[in-house]
Amino acid sequence: MKKIPLLILMSFALFGYADKGKSLKLIEPVDFSHVKITDNFWQPRLKSHATTTLSVCIDQIENQTGRIRNFENAAKGKGEHSGIFFDDSDVYKALEGIAYSLINNPDAALEAKADEWIDKFAAAQQPDGYINTFYTLTGLDKRWTNMDKHEMYCAGHLFEAAVAYYRATGKRKLLDVSEKMARHIMSVFGPGKRHWVPGHEEVELALVKLYNVTGKKEYLDFANWLLEERGHGHGSKGDEGQWNPKYYQDDAPVREMTDIAGHAVRAMYLYCGMADVAAYTQDSGYIAAMHRLWDDVVLRNMYVTGGIGSSRHNEGFTEDYDLPNYDAYCETCASVGMVYWNWRMNQFTGDSKYIDVLERSMYNGALAGISLAGDRFFYVNPLASHGTHHRQAWYGCACCPSQISRFLPSIGNYIYGVSENAIWVNLFIGNSAEIQVGNNKVKLRMETNYPWDGNATLHIDGADKPFEGEIRVRIPEWCKDYCFIYDRINEKHGIWEGTFYFKDEVELYTEKGYKSNVIDKGYFVINRKWNPTDKLTISFKMPVEVVAANPNVKEDEGKRAVQRGPIVYCAEQIDNKDFDKISLNPDTKFTANFNAGLLNGVETITAESESGQFTLIPYYSWDNREAGEMKVWLDYNEF
Ligand SMILES: [Zn+2]
């Protein structure tokens, strides 16, 4: 009988906080511009992003909607504003995606398009630095009167796009526009000036990016000031309605927060901003709050897909364990937000549990947000459907398409990290990379068929000088058995000098002359002098797993979900004509088979028992064929 690993999401332990006084950020990111993705899973997606997704975004922004025309009208100072008051942000996010794509695949025509947009943004900027087409076209006298009108949110996306484009091309124009807007904002708000609580967080993390690229500390200080504004009753919608502090994460000072509440995407961006500020200010109050909030999100309010925010009424959270399946909201932006935030938490702590959540959200909740062809998008990602929920070409509120468009081309960010004398391997995605470790540049190459199997080979292709230090490989939470092989050929003598590390023996291993903690916070640590041509073979056993939800989740009582490696599976009606009769029991046998002709190539799972046979596909790939019912949580008969 198959043993069911119950409550895999509940198995995390608490841990201590870093000491005040030393840097709180243990791991530095390895930027995706140093990581070239070469695998069969993500590389085709990056290609379809460049060829299809960006064209869809540009067409929608320029032709199908008035988003670019809003900037043209704002530059002329006349004409109507069309769309929603925060539509500028979609244009900035699409531009950020273009910038990242240019880093991966230089493209003169695309760069010319970006320059054309940037000229239009600059022309729409007011002499005092203010830029926002909604207020410019509907009455500048009303600007900065309603904290829920996303002026700083749009500014934040402007700053992020500017930093991305500056890094991609070295061109400063949008950075100058951004700095002028930032100076305008700081001339109105700040210590001794007006109070402000951004109704939709975002500008805080963007200001830290602006600080990173310009070195101007006033941006960091202002981001910190904005965070400290929360929870003191300053929030207001002016004369345009009632401010709900809980919805805006404004019901307590950020360092006192204990429970996630309100709008999910706003919460994610807030926590990212807190993490970014705390990385510099070493504010242990922020870090402690984020640990409490992480537990509340992951242990009580997260779906098995890594999606968060169950309710469509507030696009966010309700009660703990309230995780409906048909009505799940799980906005695509929120799953991407989980990637952003967990990445930062991992950098503080060096704990792999954050990458486990990052990976769950990335391969499931976020990836479902885009069609296999790269041209249609989900805003809402339910875990069950009666067959009427489909991806759309665009949305009136188009945050999710533009979010996916900036997220996909930058996924190379999440593969590696670097710390003093150590390279951290977080995700298993085929790539070649150049990683700066101290004053040494190390060339790595990973070959893998992940997520379809758990094998990967990490080649040490060279370094400025032999790399002597740690390689830390994350052991995924889903993996119960693994083996590492350190492969070395002594070229002088032509003999193999490698070492096997099996899971059951790994803790016992010590090697003369090298410190070896071996397993540290979920990472397998191997510390040695790495020669060119050395390689590390990683072998994670990847069986089909049946998982149960926390018993407090009433919706999933008597049900189980099926997962293999990082991929959560679902049943679609098109594969299962007896869709309503699908059920699991303790004797269900599973076989996984790669089907190259299905859904751009997926590993399908066939489940078989006395009560019949059915087929499961990866959740991210659902709704790419004929419409029909879908479910992740399946009935489970205990006998
Ligand atoms: Zn969204």
Boltz pocket constraint, residues with backbone or C-beta under 6 A from the ligand:
constraints:
  - pocket:
      binder: B
      contacts: [[A, 331], [A, 332], [A, 333], [A, 334], [A, 379], [A, 398], [A, 399], [A, 400], [A, 401], [A, 403]]
      max_distance: 6.0
